[in-house]
Amino acid sequence: MMVRRMAASVLCFEVLVILFFALVAMKLSDLSTGTVWAVCGPGMAVAALLCGMLRKQWAYSVGWVLQAALIVAGFVITDMFFIGACFALLWYWALRAGRQIDAEKAAAYAAYEAAQAEADGSYEAAQTTAAES
């Protein structure tokens, strides 16, 4: 669950990064406005739609493809090499840290459930002993 939240947060910010990249690319590159929006529009849509599709395992792979596309955008605007690499690292961190948090939460919940079951068992045993007396 936490993996999805963290990955979705990164993707939401990437929508903004792609938008600002498009605005800069229109002014600083030789690409036409139509070409820039023909590439960046679907890119923003993919990033936004992936936020909701992260329940499927394949969406994380598509997220990695999106990270690679942001890095490749550096061939149009050089600064995107750095920005794309930063977001690829954020993506990696979100997936790694999210999985770790999910695992720790699952372990804590399992320990809580075991403690509750043990406490319920000792309570029932005490009740049975008290009833026999």
ChimeraX commands (.cxc) that place a marker at each C-alpha (Angstrom):
marker #1 position 0.00,0.00,0.00 radius 0.5
marker #1 position 2.77,2.41,0.90 radius 0.5
marker #1 position 4.60,1.52,-2.32 radius 0.5
marker #1 position 1.62,2.72,-4.32 radius 0.5
marker #1 position 1.36,5.96,-2.37 radius 0.5
marker #1 position 5.01,6.81,-2.73 radius 0.5
marker #1 position 5.15,5.83,-6.41 radius 0.5
marker #1 position 2.01,7.84,-7.13 radius 0.5
marker #1 position 3.55,10.87,-5.45 radius 0.5
marker #1 position 6.59,10.66,-7.72 radius 0.5
marker #1 position 4.38,10.26,-10.79 radius 0.5
marker #1 position 2.27,13.30,-9.84 radius 0.5
marker #1 position 5.38,15.44,-9.68 radius 0.5
marker #1 position 6.56,13.99,-12.98 radius 0.5
marker #1 position 3.39,15.28,-14.64 radius 0.5
marker #1 position 4.51,18.76,-13.63 radius 0.5
marker #1 position 8.08,18.11,-14.74 radius 0.5
marker #1 position 6.87,17.01,-18.18 radius 0.5
marker #1 position 4.65,20.09,-18.40 radius 0.5
marker #1 position 7.51,22.44,-17.56 radius 0.5
marker #1 position 9.82,20.52,-19.89 radius 0.5
marker #1 position 7.32,21.10,-22.72 radius 0.5
marker #1 position 7.18,24.82,-22.01 radius 0.5
marker #1 position 10.97,25.10,-21.98 radius 0.5
marker #1 position 11.39,22.86,-25.04 radius 0.5
marker #1 position 9.05,25.06,-27.07 radius 0.5
marker #1 position 11.30,28.07,-26.47 radius 0.5
marker #1 position 14.79,26.55,-26.40 radius 0.5
marker #1 position 14.68,23.69,-28.91 radius 0.5
marker #1 position 14.23,23.52,-32.65 radius 0.5
marker #1 position 11.14,21.36,-32.27 radius 0.5
marker #1 position 7.78,22.78,-33.31 radius 0.5
marker #1 position 5.10,23.45,-30.75 radius 0.5
marker #1 position 2.96,20.68,-32.20 radius 0.5
marker #1 position 5.77,18.16,-31.95 radius 0.5
marker #1 position 6.51,19.08,-28.36 radius 0.5
marker #1 position 2.88,18.71,-27.31 radius 0.5
marker #1 position 2.44,15.54,-29.39 radius 0.5
marker #1 position 5.17,13.95,-27.26 radius 0.5
marker #1 position 4.65,15.65,-23.90 radius 0.5
marker #1 position 0.83,15.51,-23.85 radius 0.5
marker #1 position 0.69,11.71,-23.95 radius 0.5
marker #1 position 3.65,11.58,-21.56 radius 0.5
marker #1 position 1.73,13.64,-19.02 radius 0.5
marker #1 position -1.36,11.49,-19.57 radius 0.5
marker #1 position 0.63,8.28,-19.04 radius 0.5
marker #1 position 2.19,9.62,-15.83 radius 0.5
marker #1 position -1.21,10.73,-14.52 radius 0.5
marker #1 position -2.96,7.47,-15.47 radius 0.5
marker #1 position -0.21,5.36,-13.95 radius 0.5
marker #1 position -1.04,6.88,-10.56 radius 0.5
marker #1 position -4.31,4.98,-10.62 radius 0.5
marker #1 position -2.96,1.85,-12.28 radius 0.5
marker #1 position -0.31,1.07,-9.69 radius 0.5
marker #1 position -2.45,-1.79,-8.38 radius 0.5
marker #1 position -1.23,-3.77,-11.38 radius 0.5
marker #1 position 2.36,-5.01,-11.34 radius 0.5
marker #1 position 2.99,-4.01,-14.96 radius 0.5
marker #1 position 2.41,-0.35,-14.10 radius 0.5
marker #1 position 5.69,-0.26,-12.20 radius 0.5
marker #1 position 7.52,-1.43,-15.32 radius 0.5
marker #1 position 5.83,1.28,-17.35 radius 0.5
marker #1 position 6.96,3.70,-14.63 radius 0.5
marker #1 position 10.55,2.62,-15.25 radius 0.5
marker #1 position 10.05,3.26,-18.98 radius 0.5
marker #1 position 8.77,6.73,-18.12 radius 0.5
marker #1 position 11.90,7.35,-16.03 radius 0.5
marker #1 position 14.06,6.34,-18.98 radius 0.5
marker #1 position 12.07,8.67,-21.25 radius 0.5
marker #1 position 12.71,11.58,-18.90 radius 0.5
marker #1 position 16.43,10.89,-19.02 radius 0.5
marker #1 position 16.37,10.60,-22.83 radius 0.5
marker #1 position 14.64,13.99,-22.93 radius 0.5
marker #1 position 18.08,15.34,-22.07 radius 0.5
marker #1 position 18.90,15.11,-25.78 radius 0.5
marker #1 position 16.36,17.89,-26.34 radius 0.5
marker #1 position 17.03,19.99,-23.22 radius 0.5
marker #1 position 20.35,19.10,-21.61 radius 0.5
marker #1 position 19.16,19.79,-18.06 radius 0.5
marker #1 position 16.74,16.88,-18.36 radius 0.5
marker #1 position 19.65,14.43,-18.04 radius 0.5
marker #1 position 20.04,15.64,-14.46 radius 0.5
marker #1 position 16.33,16.07,-13.71 radius 0.5
marker #1 position 15.46,12.71,-15.26 radius 0.5
marker #1 position 18.21,10.99,-13.27 radius 0.5
marker #1 position 16.95,12.63,-10.07 radius 0.5
marker #1 position 13.42,11.39,-10.72 radius 0.5
marker #1 position 14.69,7.91,-11.61 radius 0.5
marker #1 position 16.44,7.85,-8.23 radius 0.5
marker #1 position 13.26,9.10,-6.54 radius 0.5
marker #1 position 11.30,6.34,-8.32 radius 0.5
marker #1 position 13.80,3.71,-7.17 radius 0.5
marker #1 position 13.72,5.07,-3.62 radius 0.5
marker #1 position 9.90,5.19,-3.56 radius 0.5
marker #1 position 9.67,1.55,-4.63 radius 0.5
marker #1 position 12.40,0.36,-2.29 radius 0.5
marker #1 position 11.34,2.33,0.79 radius 0.5
marker #1 position 7.65,1.63,0.15 radius 0.5
marker #1 position 8.26,-2.12,0.05 radius 0.5
marker #1 position 10.34,-1.93,3.20 radius 0.5
marker #1 position 7.62,0.03,5.03 radius 0.5
marker #1 position 4.96,-2.43,3.82 radius 0.5
marker #1 position 7.05,-5.39,5.04 radius 0.5
marker #1 position 7.61,-3.78,8.44 radius 0.5
marker #1 position 3.93,-2.97,8.79 radius 0.5
marker #1 position 2.98,-6.55,7.88 radius 0.5
marker #1 position 5.45,-7.94,10.43 radius 0.5
marker #1 position 4.17,-5.61,13.13 radius 0.5
marker #1 position 0.56,-6.53,12.33 radius 0.5
marker #1 position 1.40,-10.25,12.43 radius 0.5
marker #1 position 3.12,-9.81,15.80 radius 0.5
marker #1 position 0.09,-7.90,17.10 radius 0.5
marker #1 position -2.29,-10.61,15.87 radius 0.5
marker #1 position -0.14,-13.31,17.51 radius 0.5
marker #1 position -0.07,-11.38,20.78 radius 0.5
marker #1 position -3.84,-10.91,20.63 radius 0.5
marker #1 position -4.40,-14.60,19.95 radius 0.5
marker #1 position -2.11,-15.52,22.84 radius 0.5
marker #1 position -3.86,-13.05,25.15 radius 0.5
marker #1 position -7.28,-14.39,24.13 radius 0.5
marker #1 position -6.07,-17.94,24.70 radius 0.5
marker #1 position -4.77,-17.15,28.21 radius 0.5
marker #1 position -7.99,-15.29,29.03 radius 0.5
marker #1 position -10.11,-18.27,27.97 radius 0.5
marker #1 position -7.87,-20.66,29.93 radius 0.5
marker #1 position -8.22,-18.48,33.03 radius 0.5
marker #1 position -12.01,-18.39,32.58 radius 0.5
marker #1 position -12.11,-22.19,32.22 radius 0.5
marker #1 position -9.97,-22.64,35.36 radius 0.5
marker #1 position -12.14,-20.20,37.28 radius 0.5
marker #1 position -15.33,-21.96,36.15 radius 0.5
marker #1 position -13.97,-25.34,37.25 radius 0.5
marker #1 position -13.20,-24.06,40.75 radius 0.5
marker link #1:1,2 radius 0.2
marker link #1:2,3 radius 0.2
marker link #1:3,4 radius 0.2
marker link #1:4,5 radius 0.2
marker link #1:5,6 radius 0.2
marker link #1:6,7 radius 0.2
marker link #1:7,8 radius 0.2
marker link #1:8,9 radius 0.2
marker link #1:9,10 radius 0.2
marker link #1:10,11 radius 0.2
marker link #1:11,12 radius 0.2
marker link #1:12,13 radius 0.2
marker link #1:13,14 radius 0.2
marker link #1:14,15 radius 0.2
marker link #1:15,16 radius 0.2
marker link #1:16,17 radius 0.2
marker link #1:17,18 radius 0.2
marker link #1:18,19 radius 0.2
marker link #1:19,20 radius 0.2
marker link #1:20,21 radius 0.2
marker link #1:21,22 radius 0.2
marker link #1:22,23 radius 0.2
marker link #1:23,24 radius 0.2
marker link #1:24,25 radius 0.2
marker link #1:25,26 radius 0.2
marker link #1:26,27 radius 0.2
marker link #1:27,28 radius 0.2
marker link #1:28,29 radius 0.2
marker link #1:29,30 radius 0.2
marker link #1:30,31 radius 0.2
marker link #1:31,32 radius 0.2
marker link #1:32,33 radius 0.2
marker link #1:33,34 radius 0.2
marker link #1:34,35 radius 0.2
marker link #1:35,36 radius 0.2
marker link #1:36,37 radius 0.2
marker link #1:37,38 radius 0.2
marker link #1:38,39 radius 0.2
marker link #1:39,40 radius 0.2
marker link #1:40,41 radius 0.2
marker link #1:41,42 radius 0.2
marker link #1:42,43 radius 0.2
marker link #1:43,44 radius 0.2
marker link #1:44,45 radius 0.2
marker link #1:45,46 radius 0.2
marker link #1:46,47 radius 0.2
marker link #1:47,48 radius 0.2
marker link #1:48,49 radius 0.2
marker link #1:49,50 radius 0.2
marker link #1:50,51 radius 0.2
marker link #1:51,52 radius 0.2
marker link #1:52,53 radius 0.2
marker link #1:53,54 radius 0.2
marker link #1:54,55 radius 0.2
marker link #1:55,56 radius 0.2
marker link #1:56,57 radius 0.2
marker link #1:57,58 radius 0.2
marker link #1:58,59 radius 0.2
marker link #1:59,60 radius 0.2
marker link #1:60,61 radius 0.2
marker link #1:61,62 radius 0.2
marker link #1:62,63 radius 0.2
marker link #1:63,64 radius 0.2
marker link #1:64,65 radius 0.2
marker link #1:65,66 radius 0.2
marker link #1:66,67 radius 0.2
marker link #1:67,68 radius 0.2
marker link #1:68,69 radius 0.2
marker link #1:69,70 radius 0.2
marker link #1:70,71 radius 0.2
marker link #1:71,72 radius 0.2
marker link #1:72,73 radius 0.2
marker link #1:73,74 radius 0.2
marker link #1:74,75 radius 0.2
marker link #1:75,76 radius 0.2
marker link #1:76,77 radius 0.2
marker link #1:77,78 radius 0.2
marker link #1:78,79 radius 0.2
marker link #1:79,80 radius 0.2
marker link #1:80,81 radius 0.2
marker link #1:81,82 radius 0.2
marker link #1:82,83 radius 0.2
marker link #1:83,84 radius 0.2
marker link #1:84,85 radius 0.2
marker link #1:85,86 radius 0.2
marker link #1:86,87 radius 0.2
marker link #1:87,88 radius 0.2
marker link #1:88,89 radius 0.2
marker link #1:89,90 radius 0.2
marker link #1:90,91 radius 0.2
marker link #1:91,92 radius 0.2
marker link #1:92,93 radius 0.2
marker link #1:93,94 radius 0.2
marker link #1:94,95 radius 0.2
marker link #1:95,96 radius 0.2
marker link #1:96,97 radius 0.2
marker link #1:97,98 radius 0.2
marker link #1:98,99 radius 0.2
marker link #1:99,100 radius 0.2
marker link #1:100,101 radius 0.2
marker link #1:101,102 radius 0.2
marker link #1:102,103 radius 0.2
marker link #1:103,104 radius 0.2
marker link #1:104,105 radius 0.2
marker link #1:105,106 radius 0.2
marker link #1:106,107 radius 0.2
marker link #1:107,108 radius 0.2
marker link #1:108,109 radius 0.2
marker link #1:109,110 radius 0.2
marker link #1:110,111 radius 0.2
marker link #1:111,112 radius 0.2
marker link #1:112,113 radius 0.2
marker link #1:113,114 radius 0.2
marker link #1:114,115 radius 0.2
marker link #1:115,116 radius 0.2
marker link #1:116,117 radius 0.2
marker link #1:117,118 radius 0.2
marker link #1:118,119 radius 0.2
marker link #1:119,120 radius 0.2
marker link #1:120,121 radius 0.2
marker link #1:121,122 radius 0.2
marker link #1:122,123 radius 0.2
marker link #1:123,124 radius 0.2
marker link #1:124,125 radius 0.2
marker link #1:125,126 radius 0.2
marker link #1:126,127 radius 0.2
marker link #1:127,128 radius 0.2
marker link #1:128,129 radius 0.2
marker link #1:129,130 radius 0.2
marker link #1:130,131 radius 0.2
marker link #1:131,132 radius 0.2
marker link #1:132,133 radius 0.2
view
